[in-house]
Amino acid sequence: MKRRILGGTGISVSEYALGAMMLGALGNTDHDDGVRIVHRALDAGINFVDTADVYAAGESEEIVGKALKGRRDEVVLASKFRSSMGSDANQGGGSRRWIVRAVEDSLRRLGTDYLDLYQMHRPDPATDVDETLAALSDLVRSGKVRAVGSSTFPAEQIVEAQWTAERRGHVRFRTEQPPYSILARQAEAAVLPTAQRYGMGVLTWGPLSAGWLSGRALSASSRAGIETQKFDLSLPENARKAEAVDALSKVAADAGLTLPHLATAFVRAHPAVTSVIIGPRTMDQLDSLLDGADVMLSGDVLDRIDAIVPPGTDLNRADSYYLPPALTDPSLRRR
């Protein structure tokens, strides 16, 4: 497994990161099997593990914590905060009040006394980014966190956070974690160039586009609980995705690759990307993805992909996974 440096942190991470969202109630509920999956990834050379407090309400962190007993020093461990962890409005967000509690909860579940990377899962329009960065800076200075990052931030908020950190003397976000796949390429337009400009490491998620690029048909049962707007083939956006998948399957076959290997190699090929998060639910899924870890795409193959899904394009806007309140809250657009 090849390594890259995570932004300017000096931390060496594998080109694949193991995403743990599918470990627990959201996917694989067998804790022992989850531990085996983590161990298999580590044994294959993956040294970067990414989870979040909200994944299965902390269960994912607990499984990762079990898996890392005796192996913590081998791993660059990342988790995230910001999403709601309870019915109270203060059990989430980017306030100092929540961050100091959230990090302690994550450390306890993970069975460690520090995180290598602590990421803000989404922007929080209710909290001044100065407040968030001040609290995160204190965590870094206390040794509980080594570096901090953002996840699914639009480019303008990445810039705002960088400027705020510089002007206020805070620790800055050293990484960004955007959704990025062949079918969801909006990050190429501004997020990835902005991350490069600020020397940020980039760990992308969703390279298989929630299963669209898995090489398997998306049955009704496999889509249970996932937003209809991302999979309903009666919607023009998803019909376009289905057409693109058919065309991409031919590109993969002509290149002698599986569709998942084409998809993950595509994301890894972007010069801004440090590590690609893969989120297997089963050991077989993990092994299949590991088999493609060394795949490199030729310029001709990348050109064929561009002809199917133009650079900077999301075939379905819902795949951005973040819409600012200015678009979702009508009261912000009306007097």
N, C-alpha and C positions, 0 to 999 in steps of 0.2 A: 504494500500500500504506500503510494507516494505521499510525501508531506509538503505542506506549504506553511509560510509564516502568517499568523493571524494579524493582519493589518500591521501596525507598528509596535505590537505588544512584545514581539520576540518569542511568542509562544508558538511552538511547532505543532501543527494539527494535520491529521490525515485528510486526504481529498474527499473521503466519505466521512460523514458524521452519522452516528446512529441516533435517529429520532425515536423517542420513547412514547409518543402519543398513543400508539396502539397497544401499549403494555398496561393492562388493567381493564376496567369496565368498558372502555371505548373500543376494545378489540379483543386481545387475548387475556382472558381472566385467570388463566393458570399461572400463578406466581412462579412456580418452579420452572415452567417452560420459559417464562419471561427472563428469569435469571440465566437459563441456558442460552437464550438468544443473545443476551448481552455478552456472555463469556465467549460465544462463538465469534461475535464481532471483534472483541478485543484480541482473540487469538489470530484473527485474520489480518490484524494490523491497524484496525480502527482504534484511534486513541481519543476520539472526540465524541462525547455523549451529550445530547440535548434533550431536556425535558421542560416541564412547566408545572407550577402549582395547580393550575386549573385542569390538567389532564387527569380525568377520572377523579376529580376532587382530591388530588394528592396521592392517589393510589400508584400512579406511574412513578412518582418520586420514591415511594416506599419500595417498589420493586427494584428500581435502579440502586437504591441504597443497599438492599440485600445483595445484589449482584456485585457491588464494588467492595464488599468487605474483604480486606486483605489485598485489594488491588487498586485502592484509591490513588496511590502515587503514580500509577500508569496512565491515568485518565485526565484529560482536560474536560472538566465537568461544567456544563452550562444549564441554568434554569431561568425561569421567567416569572415576572409578577405583573399585575395590573388588572387581570380579569377578575370578575366577581367570584368570591369564595364563600358567599353567604347571602342571606336575605337583607342584611343591613347595608345601607349605602356606603358605610365606611369600611366594609370588608372588600376592598378593591380600590383601584385607581392609582394615582401617582403621588399621593400625599406622603409627607414624612410620617404621619401617624400610621399609615398602612404599611409603608415600606419596611419600617423597623420591626413590625410584627411579621410581615410576610417572609422576610429573609430568615428569621429565627424558625418559623414553621418549616420552611424548605430545608434548612440545615438539619433540623431534627429528623424529618422524614428521610432525608438522604444519608443520615448517619455520618456527617462530616462536619468539620468546624470551619470550612471555607468553600467558596465557589470560585472557580476560575473565571467564569463569565456570568454576569447577572444582567438580564435583558428586560427592558420594558416591552411588554407583549403587544401593545397598541398605544397610540397617542391617547392622552387624557385631556380633552378640551376644558375640563373643569379645574385643572390644576396648572399653575404657572410652571413652565419647564425649569425655571430657576429653583423652585421649591424641590422638584424631583431630583435635579442634579446635585443640589446641596446635600440632600439626604444620602444619595448614592456615593458622593465624595467621602462622606463620613464613614460609610461602610468600607470603602477602599482603604482609608487611612487606619481603620481599626483592624484590618487584616481579614475581615470576614469575606471580602470580595476582592478578587485580583484585578478585574477589569469589568467595565459596564458597556452595554450595547442597547440598541433599539431593535424592534421587530415590526415589520409591515408599516413603516413610517413613509409618508410621501416625501418627495425630495425637499420641498420647502420647509418641512418640519425637521428634517435632518440638518438643514442649513441653520435654522433657528437655534437648534440645540447646540450646534458647534459654536455659533457666535456667542450664545449665552454663556457657555462654559469658558470661552476665552475672556470675555469681558468681566465675568464675575469670579474668575479664578477657581472654577470647579473642574473636577475630573470630567473628561468628555467621553461621549459615546465612541468606543473604539471599533464597534462592529454594527452592521445592519443585517437583519434576517428577512429578506423579502420573498414573497412567492414568485417562482420563476420556472417556467416550463415552455416547451415548444408552443403549446396552445395559449399560454398566458405570458406574453413577452413585453408587457407594458414597462416593466422595470428597466428595460434597455434604454428607454427614452430619456429618463432623468435620474432615477434612483441609483442605477449602477454607475453612471458617470459621476454623480455627486459623491458617492462613496469613494470612488477612485480619487477624486479631487482632494478629499480630506484624509486620504491614506487609511481608510477604514477596511477592516476585513469584512468579507461578505460570506455568510453561510445561508444558502438558499433552501427553501422548503417547497414541497409539492412538485418534484420533477416529473412524476407520473400523472400530474393533473387529476388528483383524487380518483385515480383508477382508469381514466380515459386512455392513458398510454401504457397500461399494464399488459396489453396484448391479449386480454381476456374480455369477453362480452360482459357488459354491465347489466346483470340481471336485476329484476325488481327487488329481490331480497338483498342483493349487495348494496343497493342504494337506500335501504331502509334507514330513516333518521337523517339523511343528508338532504340539504335544501333542494326542493323540486326545480327551482330555476336553473340549477347547474346541470340537471340531467334530463329534464323533460324534452323529448325529441320533437314535440310539437312546436317548441319555441324555435324561431329562426336561428338564434345564436347557437343553440345546441345542434341543430341540423348542420350548421357550418362546421362545428367541431367534429361531428360524425364523418362528414366528407373529408375533412383534413386527416382524421385518423386513418381512413382507408388509403389515402394517398401516401401518408407517412409509412404505413405498413409496407407498401411497395418499395419505398426508398430503403427501408431497413432490409427487406428481403434481397434487394439488388446489391446491398453492401455486405450481405452475409451476416446480418445482425438480427437479434430479436428487437422488437419495438422498445421494450424497457431499456435495453442497452443503448439503443440509438438516443432515447430520451435523456438518460442520465449523462451520456457522453456529450450531448449538445449543451447542457447546462454547464458542465465542467469546462467546456471549451472557451467560455467567455473569460477574457483576461481579468475582469473584476472579481470573479468568483474564487473564493478561497476553498470552500468546502461545500459539498452537496449533502443535504440531510436526506437520508433514506429512512423510511418508517415502516419496516416490515411487521406484519402481525404474526407470521409463522416462521419457523426455521427454514422451510423450503423457499419462502419469499426472500429471506436474507441471503441464502446460498445462491439463488438465481441472480440477485443484484450484485453480489460479490464477484461472480463470474465475469461481469462486465467492467470491473474496476480499471482495467488497463486499455479499454477501447478508446481509440483516437479517431476522430472523423476527418476525412479529407475535405479540402476546399470545395470540391465538386458536390459532395454530400451536403455540406452546409449551404451551398447555393441552392440546391434542390429544396431544402427545408425552407429557406427564405422565400422561394417561389410559391410555396404552399401556405405558409403563415408569414406575412411580411414582418420585418423587424419592428419592434415597439408595439405590436398589436396584441390585444386581448380579444379572442374571438367571442367571449362572453364577458361582459362587464362585471358580472357577479363574481368572476374569478379573481378580482382584485382583493377580495376579502377585507376591504376597508373602504367605507364611504364616510367622508367628513360630515359632521352634524349639519353643516350648511346645506347639505343635499338631503339629509334624512329627516330634519326637523322643520316642518313648514313654518313654524313661528319665527324662524330666523330669516325667512324670505318675505315676510309680510308685516306691514305696519298695523 
